[in-house]
Amino acid sequence: MGIIHALHIHELSQESDLCTLAAVSTMEKSRADLFLGMTGAVAPVFDTIEALAGSGLCDVTIIATNTELHREHALLMMQLGQRVFLEKPLTGTLQGDRHFTAELEEQYPHALMLGFQRRFDEPLLTARKYLHEGRIGRVFKVCSALEDSSPAPNGFQSPGILPDMGIHNVDEVLWLTSRRPKAGMVIGSRIFSHRHTTCQEDFDDALMMLDFDDNLVAQVQVSRNHVSGYRGETVIYGENGMIQIGRFCQQPHEVLMEVFSSASSSQSPETKTFMTRRYDQSLPEFIDRFGDAYKQELKVFLECCRDAREFPVTHRDALRAQEVVAGAMGRIMTSKDMAPIDYLHIG
């Protein structure tokens, strides 16, 4: 993610005077040098974030370090008066998120924007607009699936497949419905890809059921076992129809959105095709699907910094999603809005 964010910052700097790529900090200098050589960007490379902080070169910082370093690195830059864009998740644990959120609320309530890029994805934004227009009537079920074609990379330090991967889907459901569930359940399993990586992760497949207690349910499916390729799919069920965003059989650089009327209607489905960007680089498979959204969220971050506005996605959204994940997994909860239930482990 560091490489893709640096690329987008460089592109935004070429398109307007919104920003300049001032410096890069990474422990993998060879990758930074390769990026600079490929793009023609000119920026010093530091091997520690402390060196970057001491350079005084940056006004704002984008952080995409290992999850367990998020709080430390973000606080370091905010203590210098900077505003920070932080990749998800906030800390990866419920206790860590609550502690960090309390710190931010007390000291830096408007200094952090969190990377939930799906909120800036054109197909999902269009679907959300249709929901608000009542296109399919009252929504009673949302299904969000995210499946990788391979295991987490060797050496990756995962807080768990749901806190790391499913957090995107949970935030998507909360954002689409503007509601918060009352209870949830998780079924997790280790069935294939965990045997092919040194990454220690709780599951390689998980299914989460969420009950909103007002005739609305949601299903979140995440997996690292979709060996035929990356799959991202969202289906929204309403009393008058259904919206489907994405499907695996589509062309890899197209996202098909279909709006179906109820079975009693003779109307043909409305379809929209959204073309995604071709990076033609060795990047994670989800970049081609969400590349435009990643770039747009950085643009919004920078515009908010320039105009001294509050961010549209913050630590509060991260904590809310983490509370849902933890509640569904049966962890001890203190929020009156969440009722923890037993965690089912199949494996």
Residue frames as qw, qx, qy, qz and C-alpha x, y, z in Angstrom:
[[0.000, 0.884, 0.467, 0.000, 0.00, 0.00, 0.00],
 [0.333, -0.704, 0.106, 0.618, 2.94, 2.35, 0.52],
 [0.331, -0.049, 0.611, 0.718, 3.88, 2.01, -3.13],
 [0.111, 0.611, 0.687, 0.377, 0.34, 2.61, -4.41],
 [0.182, -0.897, -0.310, 0.257, -0.18, 5.64, -2.16],
 [0.359, -0.541, 0.290, 0.703, 3.15, 7.12, -3.24],
 [0.286, 0.218, 0.687, 0.631, 2.20, 6.58, -6.88],
 [0.003, 0.782, 0.597, 0.178, -1.13, 8.33, -6.43],
 [0.283, -0.829, -0.094, 0.473, 0.43, 11.25, -4.57],
 [0.359, -0.276, 0.479, 0.752, 2.94, 11.65, -7.39],
 [0.176, 0.451, 0.709, 0.513, 0.14, 11.58, -9.98],
 [0.125, -0.876, -0.457, 0.089, -1.93, 14.11, -8.04],
 [0.349, -0.673, 0.112, 0.643, 1.10, 16.38, -7.87],
 [0.285, -0.019, 0.612, 0.737, 1.37, 16.22, -11.67],
 [0.044, 0.596, 0.729, 0.333, -2.32, 16.97, -12.15],
 [0.187, -0.900, -0.223, -0.323, -2.62, 20.03, -9.90],
 [0.200, 0.553, -0.485, 0.648, -0.91, 22.05, -7.21],
 [0.755, -0.531, -0.165, -0.348, -2.75, 20.12, -4.49],
 [0.806, -0.530, 0.247, 0.091, 0.34, 18.32, -3.23],
 [0.421, 0.696, -0.581, 0.030, 3.97, 17.40, -3.74],
 [0.951, -0.174, -0.223, 0.125, 5.59, 14.08, -2.89],
 [0.108, -0.916, 0.328, -0.203, 8.08, 15.52, -0.41],
 [0.052, -0.524, 0.832, -0.172, 9.71, 12.38, 1.01],
 [0.870, -0.063, -0.412, -0.263, 9.38, 8.62, 1.40],
 [0.306, -0.538, 0.711, -0.333, 10.18, 6.53, 4.47],
 [0.955, 0.052, -0.149, -0.252, 10.59, 2.76, 4.14],
 [0.622, -0.514, 0.584, 0.091, 12.78, -0.08, 5.35],
 [0.759, 0.245, 0.536, 0.277, 12.80, -1.45, 1.78],
 [0.028, -0.719, 0.204, 0.664, 14.87, 1.20, 0.05],
 [0.225, -0.091, 0.791, 0.562, 15.29, -0.89, -3.09],
 [0.178, 0.607, 0.766, 0.114, 11.54, -0.80, -3.69],
 [0.002, 0.873, 0.196, -0.447, 11.44, 2.94, -3.11],
 [0.175, -0.518, 0.506, 0.666, 14.30, 3.42, -5.57],
 [0.238, 0.221, 0.853, 0.408, 12.47, 1.27, -8.13],
 [0.117, 0.791, 0.584, -0.138, 9.31, 3.34, -7.67],
 [0.070, -0.821, 0.074, 0.561, 11.20, 6.63, -8.05],
 [0.236, -0.296, 0.688, 0.619, 12.99, 5.34, -11.13],
 [0.228, 0.409, 0.841, 0.269, 9.78, 4.15, -12.80],
 [0.055, 0.854, 0.509, -0.096, 7.79, 7.32, -12.15],
 [0.406, 0.520, 0.026, 0.751, 10.51, 9.94, -12.43],
 [0.436, -0.867, -0.177, -0.165, 9.47, 11.30, -9.03],
 [0.447, 0.433, -0.448, 0.642, 12.18, 13.07, -7.07],
 [0.595, -0.702, 0.024, -0.391, 12.07, 12.69, -3.30],
 [0.047, 0.525, -0.786, 0.324, 14.53, 11.74, -0.54],
 [0.823, -0.201, -0.496, -0.190, 14.15, 8.28, 0.98],
 [0.263, -0.584, 0.585, -0.498, 14.49, 7.81, 4.74],
 [0.500, 0.053, -0.864, -0.011, 14.93, 4.43, 6.38],
 [0.205, -0.368, -0.780, 0.462, 13.00, 5.33, 9.54],
 [0.085, -0.811, -0.483, -0.321, 9.91, 7.38, 10.24],
 [0.475, -0.748, -0.141, 0.440, 11.86, 9.17, 12.99],
 [0.426, -0.171, 0.339, 0.821, 14.31, 10.44, 10.37],
 [0.079, 0.550, 0.585, 0.592, 11.40, 11.55, 8.22],
 [0.316, -0.852, -0.416, 0.041, 9.81, 13.34, 11.18],
 [0.499, -0.624, 0.029, 0.600, 13.06, 15.10, 11.95],
 [0.460, 0.188, 0.438, 0.749, 13.55, 16.28, 8.38],
 [0.109, 0.579, 0.273, -0.760, 10.74, 18.82, 8.52],
 [0.045, -0.085, 0.653, 0.751, 10.00, 18.18, 4.84],
 [0.159, -0.396, -0.838, -0.340, 6.36, 17.17, 5.15],
 [0.330, -0.224, 0.132, -0.907, 3.15, 18.98, 6.05],
 [0.844, -0.089, 0.196, -0.491, 0.97, 15.85, 6.13],
 [0.065, -0.396, 0.913, 0.070, 1.84, 12.16, 6.19],
 [0.862, 0.055, -0.250, -0.437, 0.37, 8.96, 4.77],
 [0.299, -0.458, 0.810, -0.213, 1.10, 5.91, 6.91],
 [0.894, 0.141, -0.254, -0.341, 0.92, 2.36, 5.59],
 [0.083, 0.494, -0.831, 0.244, 3.21, 0.57, 8.03],
 [0.379, -0.143, -0.913, 0.049, 2.53, -2.71, 9.84],
 [0.451, -0.659, -0.435, -0.415, -0.69, -2.62, 11.83],
 [0.687, -0.535, -0.363, 0.333, 1.00, -2.93, 15.22],
 [0.444, -0.126, -0.028, 0.887, 2.94, 0.28, 14.47],
 [0.047, 0.683, 0.489, 0.540, -0.06, 2.39, 13.40],
 [0.391, -0.878, -0.275, 0.033, -0.65, 4.11, 16.73],
 [0.615, -0.496, 0.101, 0.605, 3.04, 4.83, 17.40],
 [0.417, 0.128, 0.412, 0.800, 3.71, 6.23, 13.95],
 [0.027, -0.747, -0.483, -0.456, 0.52, 8.25, 13.69],
 [0.453, -0.846, -0.213, 0.184, 1.05, 9.85, 17.11],
 [0.599, -0.276, 0.177, 0.731, 4.64, 10.71, 16.21],
 [0.248, 0.323, 0.420, 0.811, 3.53, 12.76, 13.23],
 [0.235, -0.797, -0.460, -0.314, 0.49, 14.29, 14.92],
 [0.563, -0.669, -0.175, 0.453, 2.67, 15.48, 17.79],
 [0.406, -0.109, 0.266, 0.868, 4.49, 17.55, 15.15],
 [0.276, 0.496, 0.163, -0.807, 1.20, 19.21, 14.24],
 [0.170, 0.157, -0.745, -0.626, 0.58, 17.11, 11.15],
 [0.790, 0.135, 0.222, -0.555, -2.65, 15.60, 9.92],
 [0.201, -0.317, 0.915, 0.148, -2.33, 11.92, 9.04],
 [0.812, 0.164, -0.265, -0.493, -3.89, 9.50, 6.59],
 [0.341, -0.371, 0.846, -0.175, -3.70, 6.01, 8.15],
 [0.498, 0.075, -0.769, -0.393, -4.31, 2.74, 6.38],
 [0.816, -0.341, 0.036, -0.466, -6.84, 0.42, 7.96],
 [0.444, -0.722, -0.520, -0.100, -7.22, -1.05, 10.52],
 [0.209, -0.914, 0.143, -0.316, -6.72, 1.47, 13.32],
 [0.250, -0.631, 0.712, -0.179, -4.77, -0.90, 15.59],
 [0.507, 0.165, -0.818, -0.213, -6.24, -4.31, 14.74],
 [0.319, -0.254, -0.860, 0.306, -7.70, -5.00, 18.19],
 [0.286, -0.780, -0.469, -0.300, -10.76, -3.76, 20.05],
 [0.571, -0.689, -0.188, 0.406, -8.80, -2.77, 23.16],
 [0.483, -0.134, 0.224, 0.835, -6.17, -1.02, 21.06],
 [0.072, 0.533, 0.484, 0.690, -8.79, 0.83, 19.01],
 [0.384, -0.826, -0.403, -0.088, -10.60, 2.03, 22.11],
 [0.584, -0.561, -0.045, 0.585, -7.40, 3.22, 23.76],
 [0.383, 0.041, 0.343, 0.857, -6.16, 5.00, 20.64],
 [0.057, -0.671, -0.528, -0.518, -9.57, 6.54, 19.96],
 [0.454, -0.812, -0.314, 0.189, -9.67, 7.93, 23.50],
 [0.521, -0.366, 0.136, 0.759, -6.24, 9.49, 22.97],
 [0.228, 0.292, 0.483, 0.793, -7.29, 11.01, 19.67],
 [0.205, -0.784, -0.523, -0.263, -10.53, 12.38, 21.07],
 [0.496, -0.767, -0.184, 0.364, -8.64, 14.07, 23.88],
 [0.425, -0.541, 0.271, 0.673, -5.63, 15.38, 21.97],
 [0.013, -0.273, 0.585, 0.764, -6.13, 15.19, 18.18],
 [0.536, 0.374, 0.652, -0.383, -9.85, 14.79, 17.40],
 [0.615, 0.734, 0.124, -0.260, -9.58, 16.02, 13.79],
 [0.085, -0.740, 0.594, 0.303, -6.06, 14.91, 12.87],
 [0.292, -0.187, 0.918, 0.194, -6.60, 11.42, 11.43],
 [0.728, 0.306, -0.153, -0.594, -8.37, 10.09, 8.35],
 [0.603, -0.191, 0.774, -0.023, -8.73, 6.33, 8.02],
 [0.190, 0.340, -0.700, -0.599, -8.36, 4.35, 4.80],
 [0.529, 0.316, 0.761, -0.202, -11.74, 2.79, 4.06],
 [0.031, -0.254, 0.516, 0.817, -11.45, 3.20, 0.31],
 [0.101, 0.405, 0.879, 0.229, -14.78, 1.53, -0.52],
 [0.047, 0.759, 0.450, -0.468, -16.56, 4.72, 0.51],
 [0.083, 0.690, -0.268, -0.668, -14.90, 6.40, -2.49],
 [0.295, 0.002, 0.869, 0.397, -15.60, 3.64, -5.04],
 [0.329, 0.130, -0.265, -0.897, -17.85, 4.80, -7.88],
 [0.464, -0.185, -0.790, -0.356, -19.88, 1.57, -8.24],
 [0.349, -0.392, -0.755, 0.392, -20.59, 1.42, -4.51],
 [0.025, 0.269, 0.192, -0.943, -21.32, 5.16, -4.35],
 [0.380, -0.026, -0.495, -0.781, -23.84, 4.71, -7.16],
 [0.469, -0.302, -0.827, -0.066, -25.49, 1.79, -5.38],
 [0.225, -0.359, -0.585, 0.692, -25.71, 3.81, -2.15],
 [0.190, 0.141, -0.108, -0.966, -27.32, 6.67, -4.07],
 [0.467, -0.162, -0.689, -0.530, -29.91, 4.26, -5.46],
 [0.381, -0.343, -0.801, 0.308, -30.65, 3.02, -1.93],
 [0.062, -0.335, -0.350, 0.873, -31.26, 6.55, -0.69],
 [0.324, 0.090, -0.346, -0.876, -33.54, 7.18, -3.67],
 [0.657, 0.078, 0.554, -0.505, -35.61, 4.14, -2.70],
 [0.436, 0.395, -0.616, -0.524, -34.89, 2.39, -5.98],
 [0.471, 0.004, -0.877, -0.095, -35.37, -1.10, -4.48],
 [0.639, -0.595, -0.293, -0.390, -37.59, -0.22, -1.53],
 [0.566, -0.714, 0.345, -0.225, -36.82, -1.07, 2.07],
 [0.472, 0.483, -0.731, 0.098, -33.54, -2.97, 2.37],
 [0.843, -0.428, 0.116, -0.304, -33.70, -6.18, 4.40],
 [0.900, -0.228, 0.248, 0.275, -30.39, -7.95, 3.59],
 [0.283, 0.869, -0.397, -0.089, -26.89, -7.02, 2.51],
 [0.947, -0.109, 0.191, 0.233, -24.27, -9.60, 1.47],
 [0.182, 0.907, -0.375, -0.055, -20.67, -8.48, 1.06],
 [0.966, -0.058, 0.151, 0.204, -17.98, -10.89, -0.12],
 [0.143, 0.874, -0.462, -0.045, -14.22, -10.41, -0.38],
 [0.954, -0.113, 0.257, 0.104, -12.06, -13.33, -1.48],
 [0.001, 0.777, -0.566, -0.277, -8.35, -13.32, -2.27],
 [0.875, 0.348, -0.295, -0.160, -6.84, -15.84, -4.65],
 [0.676, 0.268, -0.557, 0.401, -3.85, -16.62, -2.43],
 [0.622, -0.573, -0.429, 0.316, -2.84, -16.66, 1.24],
 [0.183, -0.977, 0.090, 0.068, -1.55, -13.68, 3.15],
 [0.586, 0.665, -0.411, 0.213, 2.07, -13.08, 2.10],
 [0.800, -0.122, -0.403, 0.427, 4.97, -14.64, 3.96],
 [0.392, 0.009, -0.319, 0.863, 5.93, -12.57, 6.97],
 [0.263, -0.522, -0.231, -0.778, 2.67, -10.63, 7.05],
 [0.100, -0.086, -0.757, 0.640, 1.56, -9.94, 10.62],
 [0.346, -0.412, -0.546, -0.643, -2.20, -10.32, 10.69],
 [0.291, -0.175, 0.543, -0.768, -4.51, -9.39, 13.56],
 [0.452, 0.272, 0.815, -0.239, -6.97, -11.95, 12.13],
 [0.221, 0.273, 0.703, 0.618, -8.80, -12.36, 8.83],
 [0.055, -0.809, -0.572, -0.122, -11.83, -10.37, 10.02],
 [0.282, -0.835, -0.075, 0.467, -10.02, -7.49, 11.77],
 [0.324, -0.391, 0.473, 0.719, -7.60, -7.22, 8.82],
 [0.064, 0.092, 0.750, 0.652, -9.69, -8.15, 5.77],
 [0.108, -0.594, -0.784, -0.147, -13.34, -8.25, 6.79],
 [0.158, -0.553, -0.313, 0.756, -13.12, -4.81, 8.41],
 [0.050, 0.108, -0.435, -0.892, -13.63, -3.38, 4.89],
 [0.268, -0.347, -0.796, -0.417, -16.86, -5.33, 4.42],
 [0.279, -0.584, -0.657, 0.387, -18.19, -4.45, 7.86],
 [0.076, -0.440, -0.056, 0.893, -17.58, -0.75, 7.29],
 [0.130, -0.059, -0.629, -0.765, -19.22, -1.06, 3.87],
 [0.278, -0.496, -0.814, -0.118, -22.36, -2.57, 5.44],
 [0.236, -0.605, -0.451, 0.612, -22.52, 0.12, 8.14],
 [0.053, -0.317, 0.224, 0.920, -21.99, 2.84, 5.53],
 [0.163, -0.189, -0.738, -0.627, -24.58, 1.46, 3.10],
 [0.357, -0.550, -0.749, -0.093, -27.28, 0.93, 5.72],
 [0.076, -0.545, 0.207, -0.809, -26.47, 3.82, 8.10],
 [0.793, -0.484, -0.050, -0.368, -27.30, 1.40, 10.90],
 [0.018, 0.532, -0.795, 0.291, -25.51, -0.59, 13.58],
 [0.674, -0.127, -0.700, -0.201, -26.16, -4.27, 14.35],
 [0.622, -0.587, 0.216, -0.472, -27.37, -5.55, 17.69],
 [0.778, -0.323, 0.538, -0.025, -25.82, -9.02, 17.55],
 [0.556, 0.620, -0.494, -0.252, -23.64, -11.19, 15.37],
 [0.893, -0.210, 0.398, 0.015, -22.06, -14.57, 14.88],
 [0.270, 0.712, -0.596, -0.254, -18.90, -15.79, 13.17],
 [0.967, -0.006, 0.253, 0.040, -18.02, -19.17, 11.70],
 [0.141, 0.827, -0.517, -0.168, -14.32, -19.49, 10.92],
 [0.975, 0.011, 0.212, 0.060, -12.23, -22.28, 9.44],
 [0.109, -0.693, 0.629, 0.334, -8.73, -23.20, 8.32],
 [0.870, 0.267, 0.374, -0.177, -9.15, -25.29, 5.21],
 [0.820, 0.475, 0.142, 0.285, -6.48, -24.56, 2.61],
 [0.440, 0.781, -0.135, 0.422, -4.32, -21.48, 2.13],
 [0.465, -0.826, 0.279, -0.151, -2.97, -21.20, 5.70],
 [0.906, -0.191, 0.299, 0.232, -0.71, -24.15, 4.87],
 [0.693, 0.465, 0.206, 0.511, 1.05, -22.14, 2.14],
 [0.108, 0.824, -0.105, 0.546, 2.33, -19.11, 4.05],
 [0.479, -0.011, -0.600, 0.641, 4.42, -18.28, 7.08],
 [0.270, -0.382, 0.062, -0.881, 1.80, -15.69, 8.06],
 [0.128, -0.232, -0.893, 0.364, 0.08, -16.70, 11.29],
 [0.377, -0.142, -0.126, -0.907, -3.61, -15.92, 10.93],
 [0.510, -0.039, 0.671, -0.537, -6.60, -17.29, 12.79],
 [0.696, 0.387, 0.587, -0.146, -8.57, -18.44, 9.72],
 [0.162, -0.158, 0.587, 0.777, -8.36, -18.54, 5.96],
 [0.226, -0.413, -0.657, -0.588, -12.17, -18.54, 5.59],
 [0.009, -0.264, -0.648, 0.715, -14.79, -16.77, 7.68],
 [0.172, -0.533, -0.602, -0.569, -18.49, -15.99, 7.54],
 [0.029, -0.135, -0.503, 0.853, -20.10, -13.31, 9.71],
 [0.158, -0.619, -0.689, -0.343, -23.83, -12.93, 10.29],
 [0.062, -0.019, -0.318, 0.946, -25.10, -9.61, 11.64],
 [0.135, -0.640, -0.749, -0.106, -28.59, -8.97, 13.01],
 [0.067, 0.277, -0.046, 0.957, -29.81, -5.38, 13.12],
 [0.027, -0.367, -0.797, 0.478, -32.96, -6.35, 15.05],
 [0.347, 0.533, 0.201, -0.745, -35.21, -4.29, 12.76],
 [0.795, 0.475, 0.363, -0.102, -35.88, -6.69, 9.90],
 [0.454, 0.812, -0.366, -0.005, -32.39, -6.22, 8.49],
 [0.861, -0.344, 0.303, 0.221, -29.53, -8.72, 8.37],
 [0.352, 0.815, -0.438, -0.141, -26.10, -8.72, 6.77],
 [0.961, -0.083, 0.178, 0.194, -23.66, -11.43, 5.73],
 [0.100, 0.867, -0.472, -0.127, -19.93, -10.85, 5.38],
 [0.978, 0.049, 0.153, 0.134, -17.86, -13.52, 3.65],
 [0.096, 0.865, -0.484, -0.087, -14.07, -13.31, 3.52],
 [0.967, -0.023, 0.226, 0.113, -11.60, -15.87, 2.27],
 [0.058, -0.736, 0.574, 0.354, -8.04, -16.34, 1.11],
 [0.530, -0.056, 0.839, 0.109, -9.01, -19.46, -0.84],
 [0.640, 0.667, 0.229, -0.306, -10.56, -18.16, -4.07],
 [0.605, -0.312, 0.535, 0.500, -7.80, -19.77, -6.10],
 [0.524, 0.524, 0.549, 0.386, -9.29, -18.76, -9.47],
 [0.251, 0.442, 0.120, 0.853, -8.79, -15.04, -8.87],
 [0.015, -0.089, -0.432, 0.897, -9.83, -12.05, -6.83],
 [0.184, -0.560, -0.729, -0.348, -13.55, -11.78, -6.05],
 [0.007, 0.168, 0.407, -0.898, -15.35, -8.76, -4.69],
 [0.228, -0.398, -0.708, -0.537, -19.13, -8.77, -4.68],
 [0.148, 0.144, 0.538, -0.817, -21.93, -6.94, -2.87],
 [0.213, -0.401, -0.757, -0.470, -25.64, -7.79, -3.14],
 [0.169, 0.056, 0.425, -0.887, -28.33, -5.59, -1.59],
 [0.113, -0.395, -0.885, -0.219, -31.83, -7.02, -1.23],
 [0.225, 0.043, 0.217, -0.949, -34.87, -4.74, -1.05],
 [0.478, 0.336, 0.698, -0.414, -38.60, -5.31, -0.92],
 [0.596, 0.701, 0.134, -0.367, -38.92, -4.10, -4.52],
 [0.742, 0.626, -0.227, 0.077, -35.75, -5.47, -6.06],
 [0.838, -0.380, 0.153, 0.360, -32.04, -6.12, -5.75],
 [0.284, 0.902, -0.324, -0.025, -28.73, -4.43, -6.56],
 [0.926, -0.157, 0.156, 0.307, -25.66, -6.48, -7.35],
 [0.128, 0.928, -0.341, -0.077, -22.21, -4.89, -7.59],
 [0.044, 0.603, -0.794, -0.063, -19.49, -7.04, -9.08],
 [0.958, -0.021, 0.212, -0.195, -19.29, -10.75, -9.82],
 [0.559, -0.468, 0.594, 0.340, -16.39, -13.08, -10.44],
 [0.673, 0.340, 0.589, 0.289, -17.33, -14.00, -14.01],
 [0.250, 0.949, 0.082, -0.175, -16.89, -10.40, -15.16],
 [0.648, 0.581, -0.175, 0.459, -13.95, -9.08, -17.13],
 [0.654, -0.311, -0.363, 0.587, -11.11, -8.32, -14.67],
 [0.218, -0.090, -0.051, 0.970, -11.14, -4.59, -15.45],
 [0.340, -0.381, -0.381, -0.770, -14.89, -4.13, -15.45],
 [0.089, 0.156, 0.784, -0.594, -17.28, -3.84, -12.53],
 [0.264, -0.350, -0.660, -0.611, -20.84, -4.64, -13.51],
 [0.203, 0.126, 0.594, -0.768, -23.69, -3.20, -11.45],
 [0.244, -0.299, -0.775, -0.501, -27.16, -4.63, -12.03],
 [0.326, 0.027, 0.440, -0.836, -30.43, -3.33, -10.61],
 [0.185, -0.220, -0.915, -0.283, -33.19, -5.96, -10.69],
 [0.513, -0.264, 0.018, -0.817, -36.86, -5.24, -10.09],
 [0.592, -0.125, 0.678, -0.417, -39.07, -7.66, -8.15],
 [0.277, 0.014, 0.925, 0.259, -40.00, -10.99, -9.73],
 [0.353, 0.641, 0.653, -0.195, -43.47, -9.70, -10.59],
 [0.166, 0.802, -0.116, -0.562, -42.04, -6.92, -12.74],
 [0.829, 0.449, 0.285, 0.172, -41.47, -7.31, -16.45],
 [0.120, 0.955, -0.262, -0.069, -38.73, -4.71, -16.50],
 [0.844, 0.299, -0.269, 0.354, -35.31, -5.75, -17.71],
 [0.642, -0.576, -0.137, 0.487, -32.47, -5.18, -15.24],
 [0.183, 0.971, -0.137, 0.066, -30.72, -1.85, -15.39],
 [0.883, -0.113, 0.027, 0.455, -27.00, -2.34, -15.91],
 [0.072, 0.967, -0.244, 0.004, -24.02, -0.08, -15.55],
 [0.909, 0.082, -0.087, 0.400, -20.44, -1.00, -16.37],
 [0.222, -0.946, 0.224, 0.073, -17.61, 0.77, -14.58],
 [0.798, 0.439, -0.277, 0.307, -14.17, 0.42, -16.12],
 [0.653, -0.720, 0.090, 0.218, -11.32, 0.10, -13.67],
 [0.131, 0.885, -0.428, -0.130, -7.77, 1.25, -14.10],
 [0.957, 0.157, -0.109, 0.217, -5.06, -0.97, -15.54],
 [0.367, -0.866, 0.304, 0.150, -1.87, -0.41, -13.60],
 [0.839, 0.474, -0.232, 0.129, 0.16, -2.98, -15.52],
 [0.069, 0.652, -0.638, 0.404, 2.51, -3.30, -12.57],
 [0.567, -0.097, -0.797, 0.184, 3.29, -5.99, -10.03],
 [0.272, -0.310, 0.344, -0.843, 0.80, -4.85, -7.41],
 [0.277, 0.123, 0.871, -0.386, -1.64, -6.69, -5.12],
 [0.080, 0.326, 0.832, 0.441, -4.64, -8.01, -7.05],
 [0.034, -0.757, -0.610, 0.231, -7.16, -5.75, -5.31],
 [0.173, -0.482, 0.096, 0.853, -5.42, -2.61, -6.59],
 [0.012, 0.114, 0.664, 0.739, -6.85, -2.98, -10.11],
 [0.185, -0.617, -0.752, -0.140, -10.37, -3.21, -8.63],
 [0.301, -0.860, -0.363, 0.194, -10.11, -0.33, -6.15],
 [0.565, 0.018, 0.064, 0.823, -7.25, 1.77, -7.56],
 [0.006, 0.575, 0.273, 0.771, -9.46, 4.70, -8.52],
 [0.561, -0.748, -0.305, -0.181, -11.05, 4.66, -5.06],
 [0.729, -0.368, -0.132, 0.562, -7.64, 4.65, -3.37],
 [0.368, 0.211, 0.138, 0.895, -6.62, 7.68, -5.39],
 [0.223, -0.673, -0.344, -0.616, -9.89, 9.52, -4.77],
 [0.643, -0.692, -0.313, 0.098, -9.70, 9.04, -1.00],
 [0.604, -0.221, -0.037, 0.765, -6.21, 10.57, -0.97],
 [0.129, 0.434, 0.286, 0.845, -7.47, 13.49, -3.02],
 [0.450, -0.742, -0.358, -0.344, -10.25, 14.06, -0.49],
 [0.720, -0.488, -0.224, 0.440, -7.76, 13.77, 2.37],
 [0.471, 0.009, 0.082, 0.878, -5.51, 16.42, 0.82],
 [0.086, -0.578, -0.346, -0.734, -8.40, 18.75, 0.03],
 [0.586, -0.730, -0.348, -0.058, -9.58, 18.52, 3.64],
 [0.663, -0.347, -0.099, 0.656, -6.04, 19.34, 4.83],
 [0.291, 0.259, 0.229, 0.892, -5.78, 22.30, 2.44],
 [0.260, -0.569, -0.322, -0.710, -9.19, 23.67, 3.41],
 [0.049, -0.202, 0.679, -0.704, -8.92, 22.88, 7.15],
 [0.727, -0.165, -0.193, -0.637, -12.05, 20.70, 6.98],
 [0.653, -0.281, 0.647, -0.276, -12.95, 17.64, 9.01],
 [0.084, 0.246, -0.901, -0.347, -12.30, 14.26, 7.41],
 [0.722, -0.047, -0.243, -0.646, -15.24, 12.16, 6.14],
 [0.917, -0.117, -0.382, -0.001, -13.78, 8.92, 7.57],
 [0.100, -0.741, 0.489, -0.450, -12.07, 8.89, 10.96],
 [0.127, 0.228, -0.900, 0.350, -10.95, 6.80, 13.91],
 [0.541, 0.040, 0.469, -0.697, -14.56, 6.74, 15.07],
 [0.815, 0.309, -0.229, -0.434, -15.57, 4.76, 11.98],
 [0.470, 0.380, -0.788, 0.118, -12.64, 2.39, 12.54],
 [0.167, -0.149, 0.788, -0.574, -13.66, 1.76, 16.15],
 [0.703, 0.150, 0.199, -0.666, -17.30, 1.24, 15.17],
 [0.783, 0.335, -0.458, -0.255, -16.35, -1.43, 12.63],
 [0.312, 0.331, -0.830, 0.321, -13.92, -3.08, 15.04],
 [0.417, -0.100, 0.600, -0.675, -16.63, -3.22, 17.72],
 [0.834, 0.214, -0.052, -0.507, -18.90, -5.06, 15.31],
 [0.649, 0.378, -0.659, 0.018, -16.15, -7.54, 14.41],
 [0.079, 0.271, -0.807, 0.519, -15.27, -8.15, 18.06],
 [0.593, -0.023, 0.386, -0.707, -18.92, -8.42, 19.07],
 [0.856, 0.250, -0.246, -0.380, -19.62, -11.02, 16.41],
 [0.590, 0.339, -0.705, 0.199, -16.55, -12.99, 17.47],
 [0.745, -0.498, -0.443, -0.032, -17.85, -13.15, 21.02],
 [0.446, 0.169, -0.415, 0.775, -15.34, -10.89, 22.72],
 [0.230, -0.608, -0.573, 0.499, -16.34, -8.98, 25.83],
 [0.142, 0.550, 0.323, 0.757, -18.18, -5.82, 24.90],
 [0.143, -0.385, -0.504, 0.759, -19.09, -2.73, 26.87],
 [0.182, -0.006, -0.301, -0.936, -21.04, -0.91, 24.16],
 [0.470, 0.237, 0.612, -0.590, -24.76, -0.97, 24.92],
 [0.618, 0.487, -0.185, -0.589, -25.41, -1.28, 21.20],
 [0.533, 0.367, -0.747, -0.152, -23.65, -4.65, 20.82],
 [0.830, -0.324, 0.314, -0.329, -24.67, -7.97, 22.32],
 [0.116, 0.513, -0.840, -0.134, -21.80, -10.49, 22.14],
 [0.936, -0.014, 0.079, -0.343, -22.75, -14.05, 21.31],
 [0.776, -0.324, 0.508, 0.186, -20.83, -17.28, 21.31],
 [0.251, 0.686, -0.550, -0.404, -18.12, -17.68, 18.72],
 [0.952, 0.117, 0.266, -0.100, -18.35, -20.82, 16.59],
 [0.040, -0.675, 0.675, 0.294, -15.06, -22.30, 15.47],
 [0.945, 0.240, 0.199, -0.102, -15.15, -24.89, 12.71],
 [0.441, 0.755, -0.484, 0.041, -11.77, -26.26, 11.74]]
